[in-house]
Amino acid sequence: MEIQKKGQAMKILTATLYHESNSFSNIPTDLAQFRENCLFDGPEALRRLGGTNTVFGGFLKAARELKFELIPLFYASATPAGKVTREAFQFLLQWLMEGLRKHEPSDGILLDLHGAMVSEDCDDPEGHILKEVRRVVGNVPVIAVLDLHANISEAMRGEATVLIGYDTYPHVDMAERGEEAGKLMMRIIRKEVEPVSVLIKPPMMPTSQNMATNRDPMRTLLAMAHVAERNPRILNVTVSGGFPPADVTDTGFSIVVTADGNDRLARETAVSIARKAWEMRAGFLGGPVSTEQAVREAVQNRNGLVTIVDIADNPATGGPGDGPELVRVLLEKGAQNCAFASIADPEAVGAAVEAGVGNRISISLGGKTDRLHGKPLFLRDAYVKIITDGIFTNRGPMKTGVEENIGKTVLLVAGGVSIIVCEKRITPIDLEMFRSVGIEPTRLSIIGLKGKGHFRAAFEPISKKIILAEGPGITGSDLGRLRFTKVRRPIFPLDPTMEPDLLI
């Protein structure tokens, strides 16, 4: 059915303003960080992201199916790092406000946000964004799609008409959630439903190594959410694990339930899921082993591919991506038929490019951002095997069809380990990163990665065994390494002896 108003299609505005901010990172997220990753105007976003497994791709699919006019204002996303600078946030917010005013009046606003952004001046940027959007558009429906690791605030819930979070980690359902948002927008505009929402935040701040949604605890909690959504009076149930390294008051687990005109039903549903999350809280803890133990197990393995994941220097959690500790131990233990992705080190890339393919170099690799993620690794007589432009397209289940640009990239070979070194920080989520430098990952004995959970989408199906390694860094499972000053207390697991009756 074509949605029309006075003979014209409904006009929906959209923008992406996406960042996951690690308060403990030494890398400020300035405008250059957005430009380095994704900073597109509307037409460029359409050209690059149409048909991709992104929230924006889902918005576009809904627009085509329901025949509403979707007007993208811009797409801004930066690799997780430190707080967004004052100048960057104000620039992007002003761009959004100008776009909204230019295209007023509109019939609805679809926003693609993360939910765990922190700026230099604001602990709840998404709440502020939604407040400013509401100030411009008035009572027009505003739906925001959030990451599964959002730290959802009451301001976000109150200013948005609906909040819709991802249902998967790894995030393979981004387009689905964007499409869901677009379809729900049309139901709201038609006045078929009247959304009311409730936010419940149990006092939990789990790290994400055990948040994969295909295993417990999250599998059970998402199953409860999906059962609740079978009730036609429940429009959406969002279960958000939160993002601990964003040191703000609202950090932690959240459940948002949106019902059709029934806030009591929304609250009862949210409370039941929150209580189950609290009951299963211990399941979010544990898992990683030391880097030495992880490599020892992998080297001794004789039964297929082992993937080792350095979770403490994960760029997708705000790590610098240049910690070389896992590479160091792989070399020390004599790993063979092994490849590692990746070390972000523009200086090392430059030295390898200057030496040229086929030559050998001795360089200091990694450890240049700080000393929190390991000291530099000296490689003696490393072989420069390949130099590429660092551009490839994801073909796996996560961010399918999205073109990645990790800057100039080199493949260094030292002993039995091939090391991908690139100019930009990246968390490998797709096998094409290896294939882009001539490595077929399914033929390896050992893969080393920087990551936490997103790697599972592409690498779990090809691995016989996965080992999470807790090396040095600010993104791992050990929250005791971080000095929190703003998170609400008491909270699990920082305060493990707190009483369950503090839950609701």
N, C-alpha and C positions, 0 to 999 in steps of 0.2 A: 504494500500500500504506500503510495507516495504521500509524504508529509508536506503539506503546503499551508501557507498563510497568505491570504489575499492573492492567490494565484502564483505565489513564489515558494520555493523550497525553504524550509526552516534554515536559519543561518546560525551555525554553531562555531564559536571561536575556540582555538586550542593553542596551547603552548607547553613546551617541556622546559622545566627548570630543575635540574636533577643533580644532586650531590650528596654523598655520604661522607660526613666530616668526622675525622678522628682528632679529638681535642689534644691528643698527645703527640701528634705528628709534627716534625720539624719542617714540613713542606707547606708553606702557605698556599692556599688555593686562590690565586689571582686570576685576572681575566686571561692572561696568557695560558693558564692551565685549561681553561674552557676552549680557547682557540686551538690549542694543541690537540684536544680530543674531539669535541663536537660543538661548534657554534655556527649554526646555519640560520639563515632567514627562512621564511615560509616556503618560497619556491624551491630553494636548495633542499630543504627537508623533504619535500614531495619527491624530488628527483632521487635522493639517496635512500630514502627509507620506505617508500611505497612497496608493499608486498613483503616486508621483513617481519620477523617475529619480535616486534617491539610494541610497546603500548601505542605509539603513534601509528604503527601499521594496523593495529586493531581498530583505532578510531576511524581510519580510512576505510576499512572493510565495512564497518557499520554504516558509514556515510553512503557508500555505494549501494549497500543492500536496502537501506531505508530511504535513500534518495534525499538526504538532507545535505545542505551546502556546508562543507567543513573548510574553515579558513584558518590555516596555520600561521601563527604570528612569528614564532621562532622555535628553534630546538637548541637548548644549551645543556651540555652535560660535561663534567670533568671527572677524571679518574679520582677515586677517593684519596684524600690527603688531609692536610690540616684545615683550620677554619677558613671559610670563605672571607676574603678581605672586604673591608668596608667599601672600597671603590668598585669591586666586582659585583657585589650584591646590589648596590645602588644602581649601577649601570643596567643590570638585568631586570631589576624591578621597574625601573623607569621605562625600559623597552616594553615590558609587559603592559604597564599602565597606558603608554602612548598607543599601543596596538588596540587595547580594549576601547579607548576613547575614539580612535579613528573609525572603528567598525560598529560603533553603537548606532542604533539599538541592535542587539543580538537576542537570540532566543535561548541561548545556553552557553556555558563555558565548560570545556573538557580540559583538565589540567593533568599533566604527567609530572608528578613530583616524586621525591624519594621518601621523605618523612624523617630523615636523620641528618638534615643539614644543620650546621652551626656556623654562624658568622661572627666576625669580630665584635659586632655591636648587638647581636641578638642571639639568644639561646633557642629561639623557636622561629626560625625564618619562614617555615611553611605556614605556621599559624599567622605570621605577619603578612605573608603573601596573600593568603585567603582573605584576611581582613581587608586588605587594600583592594583586592578584586571585588569583594562584596560592596565596598564603599563606592566603586565606580558603577557596577552593574545593578545594584539594588537587589530586588527579589528574584532576579533571573536564576534558574537552576545552575548550580556550580557543583560539578562532580570531579573529584581528584582521585586518581589512581596512585597507590602507594606501593613501595617495596615491602617485601615480607619482613624486612629488618627495620621498619620505621619505628621511631620513638613517638608515638601518637600523643598529642596534647589535647586537652579539652578545648583550647582555642581552635585547633584544626577541626575537631568534630563540630564545634558550634558554628563556625563560619561556613563550612561546606554543607551543601544539601545532602551529599552522600560521599563517604570515603569507601573506596574499594581497594583491598590489598591483594597482592599476588597470593596464589594458593600453593605455589611450588617453590622448593629450594633443592636443587638449582632452579633458577627462574626460567622455566620453559613455557610458561603460560602468559607471558606479557601481552602478546597480541590478543589472547582470549579475554584477558581482563579489560583491555582497551575496548574490545568489541562489546563486552558486557556493559561497560560504562556508556557507550554510545546508544545501545538499545534501551537501557534504563532511562537515559536522558529523554528519549522520545516518549516513553510511557509517562514520565513526569510532565512533560510539555502538554501531552494530551489530557492531563489530569486524570489518568487512569489509576494512579497511586499517589499517596501523600506520605513521603518518607519522614520518619522520626528515628533518631538514632541514640544509642547509649554507648558510652565508653567505660569499660572496667579495666583497671590496671592492677593486677595482683602484684605484690611486692617481690618481683622476680627480675633479675638482670642476667640471664644466662648468656654464655658465649655461644657461637654458632656452629662449632664443629659437630655437634650432635643435633642440629636442627633440620637435617635432611627430611623432607616430607614423605619419603617412601619408607621411613622407619620410625619407630617410637623414640621420643614422646610425640613428635609433631604429627605422625601418621594418625594416631588416635584422636588428637585434638581437631585436625582437619576433617576427619571422618564425622565427628560430632557436628562440626560446622555445616558439612554437606547434608547431613540428615536434617538439621534445622532448616536449611534452605529449601527442603522439599515442601515445607509449609508455605502455601501461596501468600500468607501474610508476612513472611520473612523475605525481604528483598535482597539482603546480602549479610553474610557473616565474614568478618575479617579477623584472622588470628595473626598477630604480628609478634615475632620473637624479640624485636628490639635490636639495638646496636650499642653495646656497652661503651666503646671508646668515645662516644659522644657524651662528654661529661656535663650533662644538664639535668634539671629537675625531672623531666619527663622520660628520661632514659629507662628502657625496660619493656617488659612484656605488655601487650595490649590486646583487648578483644573489643571490637566495635560491631554492634549488631544494629542493622537498619530494618525497621519493620514498616508495614503499611498502616500508618495511623494508630499504632498500638505500642506506646512506650513501655507499658508493663510487660508485654510479651518480649520486647527487645531486651529489657533488663533481666528478666528471668533466664533468657537464653544465654546472655553474656555471662551472668553469674555462674551458671552451671558449667560452662566451658572454663571459666577462670578457676573454679574450684578443682576441676580435673587437672588443669595445668599445675596448680599448686601441689596436688597429690603426686604428680609425676615429676616433680622438679628435679629430683636427683638424677633422672635419666639424661638431663642436659649436660651433666658434668663428665669429665674424664675422657679417655680415648687416646690422646697422643702419648708417644714414648720419646725418649731422647733421640737426638739425631744419630748418635753412635749406634744405639740399639736398632734403629730403623734401617740403617745401612748394613749393619751386620746381618740382620735377617734377610735383607734383599740379596746380598752377595751369596749367602748360603743357599738361597732358594734354587731349586732345580725344576720347578713345576710351573712354567709359564711366566708371563710378564708381571713384574711387581712395580707399582707406582707409589713413590714416596712423595709426600706433600709437606713442604715447609710452611706451616700455618702461622708462624710468628712474624714473618715478613711478607705478608700478603698484600699486594698493591690494591686489591679490591676491598681491603679493610683499612687502607690508609698507610700501609708500609711503603718504604722507599723502593723496594724491589731490587736493592743492590746488595743485600746480605749474602755473602758467599759461603756461609758455614756448611750448607748441605753439599755444595760442590767440593769444598775442602775435604770433607769426610769421605765422599765417594772416591776421590783420588787417593786418599790415604789408605782406604780399604781395598784398593785395586779393582774397583767396579769395572766390568767389561760389557760391551754392547749396550752402553748406557747413553742417554741423552737428557739434557737438563734445559728447562725453559722457566725463567730466563733471568739474566742479570741486566739491569738497566744501568748502563755505564757509557755515556757518550764519549768520554775520554778514551776508553779502551777501544770503542768502535773506531774512533778516529785513527788510533795507532795501527789497528789492523788494516784499515782501508789504505793508509799510507804504505804499509808493508806490501799489500797486494795478495791476491789469491795465489796459493802455492808456496808461499814463503812462511818462515817461522819467526815468531816474535817472543820476547820476554816482557811481560807487562804486569802491573798491579791491577787486579780485577776486583771491582766492587768495594764496599765499605767506605764509600766516599761521602755519603750524605751525613752519617753520624757514626758513633761507635756502639749504638744500641743494638745493631743487627750483625755484629761481627766485624773483625778487623779485615783490611784488604787481604786478598789472596794473591800471592806472587806466583804467576805461571811462568815457568822457564821453558822456552823452546816450544811454545804452542803453535800448532799448524793452522794457518788461515785457509779454511777449506772453501767457504762460499761467502760472497757479499751480495746482499739484496737491498731492494728499496723498502722492505718491511711492510709491504702492502699485500694483504690477502683477504679472502672473503670467508666468513664462517659458513660451514656446510652442515654442522651438527645441530642438535636440538635446541641449543640456547642461542638467542640473537641470530637466528638463521637468516642468511642473506645480507647481514651487516658487513660492510667493508671495514677492516681494521687497518690502521696505519701506525706502526710502532717505531717509525723512523728508520733510518739506515740500520741495517742488521748484518751481523757477521756470525759465522759458525766457526768456533775455535775447537780444535781437537787436542786434548791433552790426555795421554795414556789411553784408557778405554772409554773416556767420557767426551761426548760432543756437547759443547756449551753454546747455547744461543745467547748472544749479547746484542742488546738493542739500545737505541737512543732513548726510548720512552718506556715508562713503567706499564706493565700489563700483567694481568692474571690470566694464564692460559685456560681457555674454556673450550677450545676446539682443536681437533687433530690437524687442521689445516695450518696451524702455526708451525708444526714440525715439517709438514710436507712442503711448506713454502721455502724451506732451506734444504730440501732434498732428502729428508729423513722420513721413512715410513714407520710410524710409531708402533704398528702392530707387529713389526719384526724385531723389536727391541727386547732385551731381557730386563732392563731397569729404566724407568722413566722418573726423573726428578722434576717436581713442579713447585711453584709458589702458588698457594691457594688456601682454601678453607672448605668450600662445599661446592662451588660452581663447577669445578673440574669434573665432578661425578657425572654430569650429563653426557660428556663425550668419552671420558677415560675409564669410568667404572665398567662399561660394557666390554672393553678390550683387556681389562686387567684380571689376572687370577687372584691378586692380593693387593690391597691398598693399606698403606701405613701412614698415619699422620705423625709428623715429627715436630716436637716442640723445641725449636732452637731459640737463639736470642732474638728479641724483638718485642714490638708493642701491639701485635695483632693476634697473639696466641690465646690459649685457653686459661692462662694463669693471670687472673685479674689482680692478683697481689702485686704484680709488677707496676701497676698503674696507681697514681696518687689521685684519687677522686676527691673532689671538693664540693660538687654541686648535686650529685645524685641524691634522691630522697633516701633517708635511712629510717628504720632498718630495712634492708633489702637482701634477698638471697641472690648469690651465695656469699656476699661480703659479710653478712650477719647470719651464719648458718644455724644458730640456736634460737632464732626468732620463733615465736609461737604461731601456729597455724590460724589462730583466731584473728590475727592481724590481716587476714586475706581481704575481706570485704568490709 
